[in-house]
C-alpha cells in the first residue's frame, strides 16, 4: 500500500490533485476541502490509501491519518464503497461523524450525498463501537494544528450554513482559511470566531 505521497502540486481540481513525485505525477482523489487547501506549486505530503479494483487502481489522499482511518472504517459498512466514503468525508469532518454516530443522528449522516435513511441507520449501527470518541484535533489545511478550545470549526461551519451555503461548501471554506491566520486567531484562550468566519467568507468569495 502507498501510505503517503510527497511532492509538488501541479494540478488542483474539484475532487483531485496531481502531485509531481519525481519521475511521475500521481493523480490523487480527495475531498473538495482537501483540494481547496492546496495550491499549485506548493510542496505537500498527503496520507494515502490505494483501492484496487478490476477496472483500475485509485489513490485517495487525506490531510492526516485520522481521515484515512475513518475512510477505511466507513467502507466496512455493507453497501458503502470508496466513492461514498469520500463523499462522507467531504460533508462531515471525522469528529462530526463520530458525534453523529454516537448520538444516532440519522439526519446528519443523511446529509451526505448517496446515503439514504436505511444507509444512515446501517452506518450508525455498524460503526457505533468502531470509530471511538471525537479526537478534538482541528483540520486546517495541509499541516497539523494544535487543538483549540471552543470548537471554532463547528461554529464557523454552522454560521456559514445559516447564511445559505451547503455543509460541504462550509467545510471547504473552513479548510481553506490561511493556516497562519488560523494560528493567530486561535492563539489565545478563546478563538476569534468572528475573524475566522470573515476569513472563511473571503475564501468563498474567491471561489
C-alpha positions as CSV (number, residue, x, y, z in Angstrom):
1,X,0.0,0.0,0.0
2,X,1.1,3.6,-0.7
3,X,1.0,5.1,2.8
4,X,1.7,8.7,1.7
5,X,2.9,10.8,-1.2
6,X,5.2,13.8,-1.0
7,X,5.9,16.2,-3.8
8,X,4.9,19.3,-5.7
9,X,1.3,20.1,-6.5
10,X,1.0,20.6,-10.3
11,X,-2.8,20.5,-10.8
12,X,-5.8,21.1,-8.5
13,X,-9.3,20.1,-9.4
14,X,-12.6,20.0,-7.6
15,X,-12.0,16.5,-6.3
16,X,-8.4,15.6,-7.1
17,X,-4.9,16.9,-7.3
18,X,-1.9,15.8,-9.3
19,X,1.4,15.6,-7.4
20,X,4.8,15.5,-9.0
21,X,6.8,12.9,-7.1
22,X,9.9,13.0,-9.4
23,X,9.7,10.7,-12.4
24,X,5.9,10.7,-12.4
25,X,2.8,12.6,-11.5
26,X,0.2,10.9,-9.3
27,X,-3.5,11.7,-9.6
28,X,-4.9,11.6,-6.1
29,X,-8.7,11.7,-5.4
30,X,-9.6,13.8,-2.4
31,X,-12.4,15.8,-0.8
32,X,-13.1,19.3,-2.1
33,X,-11.9,20.7,1.3
34,X,-8.5,19.0,0.8
35,X,-8.3,20.2,-2.8
36,X,-9.1,23.8,-1.8
37,X,-6.5,23.7,0.9
38,X,-3.7,23.1,-1.6
39,X,-2.1,25.5,-4.1
40,X,-0.3,24.9,-7.4
41,X,3.4,24.8,-6.9
42,X,3.5,24.1,-3.2
43,X,5.2,21.2,-1.5
44,X,2.7,18.8,0.1
45,X,2.5,15.5,1.9
46,X,-0.8,13.6,1.8
47,X,-1.6,10.4,3.7
48,X,-3.0,8.0,1.2
49,X,-4.7,4.7,0.7
50,X,-5.0,2.7,-2.6
51,X,-8.2,1.0,-3.6
52,X,-7.6,-1.8,-6.1
53,X,-10.4,-2.9,-8.4
54,X,-10.7,-4.9,-11.6
55,X,-11.2,-1.8,-13.6
56,X,-8.2,0.1,-12.1
57,X,-6.1,1.3,-9.1
58,X,-7.3,4.5,-7.4
59,X,-5.2,6.5,-5.0
60,X,-7.1,8.5,-2.3
61,X,-5.4,11.3,-0.4
62,X,-6.1,12.8,3.1
63,X,-4.8,15.6,5.2
64,X,-4.0,13.3,8.1
65,X,-4.1,9.7,9.2
66,X,-7.3,10.2,11.1
67,X,-9.2,11.0,7.9
68,X,-7.7,7.9,6.2
69,X,-8.7,5.7,9.2
70,X,-12.3,7.0,9.0
71,X,-12.3,6.5,5.2
72,X,-11.3,2.9,5.7
73,X,-13.6,2.2,8.6
74,X,-16.7,3.5,6.8
75,X,-16.1,1.1,3.9
76,X,-16.5,-1.9,6.3
77,X,-20.2,-1.0,6.4
78,X,-22.3,-3.0,3.9
79,X,-23.1,-1.1,0.7
80,X,-20.6,1.7,1.2
81,X,-17.7,1.9,-1.2
82,X,-14.8,4.4,-1.6
83,X,-16.8,7.0,-3.5
84,X,-19.5,7.3,-0.8
85,X,-16.8,7.1,1.9
86,X,-15.1,10.1,0.2
87,X,-18.3,12.0,-0.1
88,X,-18.9,11.4,3.6
89,X,-15.6,13.0,4.5
90,X,-16.4,15.8,2.0
91,X,-19.5,16.6,4.0
92,X,-18.5,15.7,7.6
93,X,-15.2,16.1,9.4
94,X,-14.1,12.9,11.2
95,X,-15.2,14.2,14.6
96,X,-18.6,15.4,13.2
97,X,-19.2,11.8,12.0
98,X,-18.1,10.4,15.4
99,X,-20.6,12.7,17.1
100,X,-23.4,11.8,14.7
101,X,-22.8,8.1,15.1
102,X,-22.5,8.4,18.9
103,X,-25.9,10.1,19.3
104,X,-27.6,8.3,16.4
105,X,-28.1,11.5,14.3
106,X,-29.6,10.0,11.1
107,X,-30.3,13.4,9.6
108,X,-26.7,14.4,9.9
109,X,-25.5,11.3,8.2
110,X,-28.2,11.6,5.5
111,X,-26.8,15.0,4.5
112,X,-24.1,13.0,2.7
113,X,-24.9,12.5,-1.0
114,X,-25.6,8.9,-1.7
115,X,-26.7,7.9,1.8
116,X,-30.4,7.4,2.5
117,X,-32.2,6.6,5.7
118,X,-31.5,2.9,5.6
119,X,-27.9,3.5,4.8
120,X,-27.6,6.0,7.6
121,X,-29.2,3.6,10.1
122,X,-26.8,0.8,9.0
123,X,-23.8,3.0,9.2
124,X,-24.7,4.2,12.7
125,X,-25.4,0.7,13.9
126,X,-22.2,-0.9,12.4
127,X,-19.8,2.0,13.3
128,X,-21.1,2.8,16.8
129,X,-18.3,0.8,18.5
130,X,-15.6,1.3,16.0
131,X,-15.0,5.0,15.4
132,X,-14.3,5.9,19.0
133,X,-14.8,9.3,20.7
134,X,-14.0,12.6,19.0
135,X,-10.3,13.3,18.9
136,X,-10.7,17.1,19.2
137,X,-8.0,17.7,16.6
138,X,-8.8,20.6,14.2
139,X,-8.4,20.2,10.5
140,X,-6.9,23.3,9.0
141,X,-5.1,23.0,5.7
142,X,-2.3,20.7,4.9
143,X,-0.5,20.8,8.2
144,X,-1.5,19.7,11.6
145,X,-2.5,22.3,14.1
146,X,-2.7,22.2,17.9
147,X,-6.1,21.5,19.5
148,X,-8.1,24.7,20.3
149,X,-10.9,25.3,22.7
150,X,-14.5,26.3,21.8
151,X,-14.8,24.2,18.7
152,X,-14.4,27.1,16.3
153,X,-14.6,25.0,13.2
154,X,-18.1,23.8,14.1
155,X,-19.1,27.3,15.0
156,X,-17.8,28.8,11.7
157,X,-19.3,25.9,9.7
158,X,-22.7,26.3,11.3
159,X,-22.6,30.1,10.7
160,X,-21.9,29.6,7.0
161,X,-24.7,27.0,6.7
162,X,-27.1,29.5,8.4
163,X,-26.0,32.1,5.7
164,X,-27.1,29.8,2.9
165,X,-24.1,27.7,2.0
166,X,-24.2,23.9,2.0
167,X,-22.4,21.8,4.6
168,X,-19.9,20.8,2.0
169,X,-19.1,24.4,1.0
170,X,-18.9,25.4,4.6
171,X,-16.4,22.6,5.4
172,X,-14.3,23.5,2.3
173,X,-14.3,27.2,3.3
174,X,-13.1,26.3,6.8
175,X,-10.3,24.1,5.5
176,X,-9.2,26.8,3.0
177,X,-8.6,29.5,5.7
178,X,-4.9,30.6,5.7
179,X,-3.2,28.4,8.3
180,X,-1.1,31.4,9.5
181,X,-4.3,33.3,10.2
182,X,-5.8,30.3,12.0
183,X,-2.7,30.1,14.2
184,X,-3.0,33.8,15.2
185,X,-6.8,33.7,15.6
186,X,-6.6,30.7,17.9
187,X,-3.5,31.7,19.9
188,X,-5.5,32.9,22.9
189,X,-7.7,31.0,25.3
190,X,-10.7,31.8,23.1
191,X,-10.7,31.5,19.3
192,X,-11.6,34.6,17.3
193,X,-14.7,33.0,15.7
194,X,-15.8,36.3,14.1
195,X,-12.5,36.8,12.4
196,X,-12.3,33.2,11.3
197,X,-15.8,33.5,9.8
198,X,-14.8,36.5,7.8
199,X,-11.8,34.7,6.6
200,X,-13.9,31.7,5.5
201,X,-16.3,34.1,3.7
202,X,-13.4,35.5,1.8
203,X,-12.4,32.1,0.6
204,X,-16.0,31.6,-0.7
205,X,-15.8,35.0,-2.5
206,X,-12.6,33.8,-4.3
207,X,-14.2,30.6,-5.4
